[in-house]
Amino acid sequence: MINMKINDLLTLELDTALELCRSTGWRVEVEFTSPPRGEMTGRYRVLRGRELPGSIVMLTVAKDVPGKEV
Protein backbone atom coordinates (compact mmCIF):
# COMPACT_ATOMS: atom_id res chain seq x y z
CA MET A 1 0.00 0.00 0.00
CA ILE A 2 2.48 2.62 -1.12
CA ASN A 3 -0.21 5.27 -1.68
CA MET A 4 -2.01 4.52 1.55
CA LYS A 5 -4.17 7.25 3.08
CA ILE A 6 -5.01 7.69 6.74
CA ASN A 7 -8.68 6.86 6.08
CA ASP A 8 -7.55 3.42 4.83
CA LEU A 9 -6.76 2.62 8.47
CA LEU A 10 -10.27 3.15 9.84
CA THR A 11 -11.83 0.08 11.49
CA LEU A 12 -8.61 -1.94 11.18
CA GLU A 13 -7.31 -3.77 14.22
CA LEU A 14 -4.58 -1.76 15.92
CA ASP A 15 -1.77 -4.25 15.24
CA THR A 16 -2.59 -4.30 11.52
CA ALA A 17 -2.80 -0.50 11.35
CA LEU A 18 0.55 -0.11 13.14
CA GLU A 19 2.21 -2.53 10.74
CA LEU A 20 0.84 -0.70 7.69
CA CYS A 21 1.87 2.70 9.03
CA ARG A 22 5.39 1.60 9.79
CA SER A 23 5.75 -0.05 6.39
CA THR A 24 5.02 3.33 4.76
CA GLY A 25 7.53 5.14 6.97
CA TRP A 26 4.97 6.91 9.13
CA ARG A 27 5.71 7.32 12.81
CA VAL A 28 2.69 6.48 14.94
CA GLU A 29 1.23 7.73 18.18
CA VAL A 30 -1.81 6.04 19.70
CA GLU A 31 -4.48 7.49 21.94
CA PHE A 32 -7.01 5.23 23.63
CA THR A 33 -10.67 5.98 24.27
CA SER A 34 -13.62 4.04 25.59
CA PRO A 35 -16.74 3.07 23.66
CA PRO A 36 -20.08 4.48 24.88
CA ARG A 37 -21.18 3.12 28.27
CA GLY A 38 -17.62 2.00 28.94
CA GLU A 39 -17.98 -1.50 27.49
CA MET A 40 -14.40 -2.71 27.10
CA THR A 41 -14.12 -6.05 25.29
CA GLY A 42 -12.48 -7.40 22.16
CA ARG A 43 -9.53 -6.02 20.24
CA TYR A 44 -8.56 -2.43 19.66
CA ARG A 45 -9.76 -0.91 16.38
CA VAL A 46 -8.91 2.41 14.74
CA LEU A 47 -11.68 4.99 15.07
CA ARG A 48 -9.83 8.05 13.79
CA GLY A 49 -6.54 8.97 12.17
CA ARG A 50 -4.96 12.41 12.11
CA GLU A 51 -1.81 13.60 10.42
CA LEU A 52 0.55 15.52 12.69
CA PRO A 53 3.68 17.48 11.75
CA GLY A 54 6.80 15.41 11.08
CA SER A 55 5.20 12.45 9.29
CA ILE A 56 3.44 11.37 12.47
CA VAL A 57 0.02 9.74 12.44
CA MET A 58 -2.14 9.88 15.57
CA LEU A 59 -4.50 6.91 15.78
CA THR A 60 -7.47 7.04 18.13
CA VAL A 61 -8.50 3.51 19.09
CA ALA A 62 -11.12 1.76 21.24
CA LYS A 63 -11.97 -1.82 21.96
CA ASP A 64 -14.65 -3.58 19.95
CA VAL A 65 -18.11 -3.85 21.42
CA PRO A 66 -19.66 -7.21 20.44
CA GLY A 67 -22.80 -6.82 18.35
CA LYS A 68 -21.98 -3.21 17.39
CA GLU A 69 -20.37 -3.90 14.02
CA VAL A 70 -20.25 -1.05 11.53
N, C-alpha and C positions, 0 to 999 in steps of 0.2 A: 504494500500500500504506500507507494512513494508519494502520491498526491493526496494523502489522507488529510481530512479536515477534522476539526474538533468535534463537530456534530456526528461524525462517524463513530464516536466513542459512546454515545448515549445508549443506555440500557445494557452495555456490555458488563460482564463481571469485572471486578477491579483488577484481578491478576492479568486478564487478557488485555484490558485497556493499558495497563502499565507496560506490558511487553510491547504492544504496538507503538506506544509513545516513544519508548526507548529505542526501538528499531528505526525510528525516523529522526532520532537525534534530539528529540524534545526532552527537556528536564521536566520533572513532574513533582508537583506538590499536591497533597490530598487533604481535603477537609471532610470530616464526618458529620452527618446529621442523622436525626431520627425520623422515621416515618410517622405520620399522624397517629396519635394515641399511644405513641411510644412502643409499638410492637416491634421487637427486635429479634428476628429469626432469619435463617437463610444466609445467603452469601451477599457480599457487598456488590452493588451495581452502581454505575455512573448515572447520576441524575442531571449533572450540568458540567460543562467544560468552559473555561475562560482562558484566553490567552493573556499572559502577563509579559512585561518587558523582559528581554533577555532569553527568548526562546523557552520560556517556562509556561507550562500548562497547569492550571489549577483545576483539579477534578473534585467535584462535590459528590459524595457517595453516601448511600444508606443501605441498610440490609433489606433484602426482599421481605415482603409480607405475603405469605401463602394465600392464594386465591385472589390476589390483586394484580394479576398480570395486565400489561398494557395492551 
